[in-house]
Amino acid sequence: MAPGRADPYLANRFSVALELDGIHEANFAEVTGLVVETEVEERHEGGLNQYAHRLPKGSKVANILLKRGLTDSDRLWNWHQQTVGGTVAKKDLSIVLLDSEGKERWRWNVTGAFPVKWTGPDLKADASAVAIETLELVHHGISKG
């Protein structure tokens, strides 16, 4: 690498630290939804026709989707079933981006997450793809750790 040049990190090197029942669940194939958006409100001022004032109104976070190959572990399914049954078990989790040497470079801490949707794999007799389960989580926010 040339001096002063910072290459971007690859999106395929990450880990998810999610503790369920004292057991570390990881090895997710995909994580999406690391989104924090600030909403704005437009205000027009009398006599000022060139633009509208855009004022911050509040911020919101997107749901996080965790995808992984379906295994014998049914902990994600059971966590979602708790929610379906009316018992919301909120968990904190961390999504960690690693560099090419496996060292932690970025960490996003997600607080108060709980599942709102579990999606099972698409099953096709003529395909040899990995069976993927998806868990959709709502949460209270994302912070950089």
C-alpha positions, -999 to 999 in steps of 0.1 A, spaced: 0 0 0 13 34 -9 21 59 19 -9 80 28 -33 58 9 -61 41 28 -78 13 11 -114 7 20 -123 -24 40 -139 -54 22 -176 -60 30 -171 -98 32 -150 -98 64 -173 -93 94 -186 -111 124 -218 -107 144 -216 -111 182 -251 -121 194 -256 -138 227 -286 -160 231 -291 -180 263 -254 -174 271 -243 -190 237 -225 -169 210 -244 -171 177 -223 -160 147 -213 -170 112 -239 -149 94 -236 -147 56 -251 -113 53 -261 -83 75 -282 -54 61 -300 -25 77 -271 -6 93 -291 26 86 -296 58 107 -317 84 90 -325 120 101 -358 132 89 -362 168 80 -392 192 79 -394 219 53 -405 254 64 -413 281 39 -406 317 49 -428 344 36 -412 364 8 -383 340 5 -389 320 -27 -354 307 -34 -355 278 -10 -373 263 20 -356 259 54 -349 223 61 -349 216 98 -340 183 115 -371 166 129 -358 134 144 -338 103 136 -350 67 129 -332 34 125 -339 7 100 -346 -29 109 -315 -52 107 -316 -84 87 -293 -113 97 -289 -141 71 -271 -173 77 -270 -209 66 -296 -230 83 -280 -254 109 -291 -277 137 -292 -247 160 -328 -235 166 -319 -206 189 -329 -179 164 -362 -196 157 -369 -200 195 -360 -164 201 -385 -153 175 -411 -177 189 -408 -160 223 -418 -128 206 -447 -145 188 -458 -159 222 -458 -124 237 -425 -125 256 -401 -100 242 -365 -108 250 -344 -78 240 -308 -85 233 -277 -63 226 -255 -73 197 -224 -61 179 -216 -62 142 -178 -61 137 -160 -53 104 -126 -69 101 -97 -60 80 -78 -84 57 -58 -97 86 -89 -104 107 -84 -75 131 -114 -54 142 -117 -21 124 -153 -10 129 -179 -20 155 -215 -12 155 -233 -19 188 -271 -25 185 -291 -21 216 -325 -35 226 -329 -58 196 -357 -83 193 -370 -104 163 -401 -94 144 -397 -117 115 -381 -151 108 -379 -164 72 -370 -199 64 -351 -211 33 -364 -214 -2 -364 -251 -9 -359 -262 -45 -353 -298 -56 -332 -286 -87 -309 -263 -68 -277 -269 -47 -277 -236 -29 -273 -233 9 -305 -232 29 -306 -197 44 -326 -185 73 -333 -147 78 -340 -130 111 -353 -94 111 -347 -74 142 -361 -41 154 -339 -22 179 -334 10 199 -304 23 181 -269 19 167 -237 33 181 -201 30 170 -181 11 195 
